[in-house]
Amino acid sequence: ALGDDSGKSIWFGKKVVDGVFFPLALLVLGYAMLELARGRAGPARALLERGLSFHPDQALLLNGMGQLLYEQNALAEAEAVFRRVIAAVPHAVSGYANLSAVLVRSNRLEEAQTVLQQGLGLRPSSQLYTNLGNVLFGRARYAEAAVAFERALSAEKGRPNDYRMWANLADTLRVLPGRGEDAKRAYRHALE
């Protein structure tokens, strides 16, 4: 049980379920997110806090807590939690993506750009390239945003079949001089 420190390795460690190791922290996160989706932020936070009391550096639980705080617009707290995620798991895309979202909501676009570039330096990711494209677009750096969206669509780093990414690219190309035809092609690809 959660109240018994001697059981923490059973509750938050790994347990064999049908011959497969299953991290129980994922169950706590899932239940907390279900509570949050039901509009019950209090019980969701209590679950996450309890789990973090046993494993303060568990990235799944930290991400869940950060998401909860972000949704409650507790941006300073969410920022601190997502920085802990990055410290705990520096190669995890989610920490950089989530921290950049907090920074964007706080209107700190330059910092968000720096965080995303740090994450991309460790691990290229379509999610990070998309967030970077959005940040650059918000800073009116359209040519750089187009490059980021193109990388988000690349086969080796991205999601070439995601219509939203094609739409992001098209919107960006539309504002660049001489790229109107490219924008139309990207819009058509988004509709396919």
N, C-alpha and C positions, 0 to 999 in steps of 0.2 A: 504494500500500500504506500501511497505517497507520504504519509505521515511518519513512516518508519525509515530512518536513515539506513538501516541495515538492508533494506530492500531496494535501495536505489539502483544497484547494479542489475536487478531484475527488471525494474520499471523503466529505466532509461538506458540500460545497456543493450545487449543483443540477446535475443531469445530465439530458440529454434521453433519455427512454426512450419509444420509439414515438411521438415527437412531443409528449410530455407532460413537463413538468418534474416530477421526482421527488426529493424531499429524501432523501438517503442517511442522514441522521441517524435517520429513521424506520426504516430497515432495521436499523441498529445497535440501536435500542431494541427492535424486534421480536425480534431474535435474542437480545438480553440477557434479555428477558422469557421467551422460550422456554427458555433455559438455567435461569432461576430456577424456572420451572414444573417442570422436570426435576429440581429439587432441587440444582442446581449453582450455588449462590450465588457461589462464587469466580470462575468464568469469566464470570458475568453482571456481577459488579462490575468485573472487569478490562476488559470491553468498554466499559462505561459510563465508567470512569475514563479509558480511552484516548480515547474520543470527547470527553470533557470537557477533556482536555488540549489538544485542538485548538480547541474552542469552549466555553469555560467558562460562557458565558451561554446556551447552547442549551437552551431550556425543555423540549423533549421529553426530552433526555438527563437534565436535572436532575430532572424528574418521575420518570423511570425509576429514577434513583439514590435518590431519596427513597422511592419505593415499596419498593425493595429493602431499604433501611435500616429502614423501618417494619415490614416483614415479619420482619426480624431483631430487632425490638424495640430497635433503636438509636435511641431516640426523640430524644435531644438532637441527634444528627447529622441525623436526618430533618427535624427542625424547622428546623435551619439551612439545609438544602437547599431546603425548600419556601419559606422566606423569600427565598431567592435567586430562585426561580421567580417569586414575586410582584414582586420588584424588576426582574427581566428583562422580564416581561410583565404589567404591573399589571392589565390587563383580562381575563386568562385565569382562567376559573372554576376550573380544576384546582388552581392554587396555593392558593387560599383553601379549597377543599374538602379537599384533602389536609392542609394545615396544621391545619385544624380537627380532623381525625381524630386527628392526633398529639396535639393539646392535650386532646382528650376522653380518649384513652388514658392521658394523663398526669394525668387528673383535674383539669384546668384549664378547667372549663366556662365560667367567666366570660370568660376570654381567647378561648376558642373562639367564644363568642357575638359578641364584639367583632370578631374576624377575619371571621366570616361576614357581619356587618352592613356591614363595610367593603367586602367583595366585592359584596354586593348593592347597595351605593351606586353601584358602578361598572357593574354588569351584572346585572340580574335573571336568575335561573336557578333552574330547578326543583331541581337538585342542591343549590344553596346553601340554598334555602328548606327542603328536606327535612332537610338537616343542621342548620339552625337549629331546626326543629321538634323534632328529636331532642334537641338540646342543651337547649332550653327545657323539654321534657318531663322530662329528667333533672334539671333544677333545680326541678321541681314547679311550673312556671309554665305551667299547662295551657291557660289561655285564650289566651295568646300563642302557645303551640305550635300550637293549633288554627288560628289565623290563618295561621301560617307554612305549615302543611300545606295549607290552603285555597289559598294563593298558589302552592304547588308544583303544585296541580291546575289552576290557571287556564289557560285556553286560550292567552292571550297570553304567559305566562311559564313555563308548566309542561307537565306531561304528564297531561292529563285522562283518559287511558285506562289509566294504570298502576295495576293492582290493589293493589300494595304501598303506594302513596301513599294510596289510599282506606282501606286497612287501618290505616295510621298515623293518619289523621284519625279513623277510627272508634274506635280505642283511646283516643285523646285525648278525644274527645267523651264517651265512656263515663264518664270520671271527673269530668266537669263537671256540676254540678247543673242539672237541667232540660234536659239535652241528650241524654237516652236515646233518644228517637225519631230524632233526627238521627244518632246513632251507629248505630242499626239500619239506617237508609237507606244510610249510608256502607258498612256491612258488606255489605249486599245489592249495592251497586254494585261492591264489590271482588270479589264472587263472579260477577258477570255476565261 
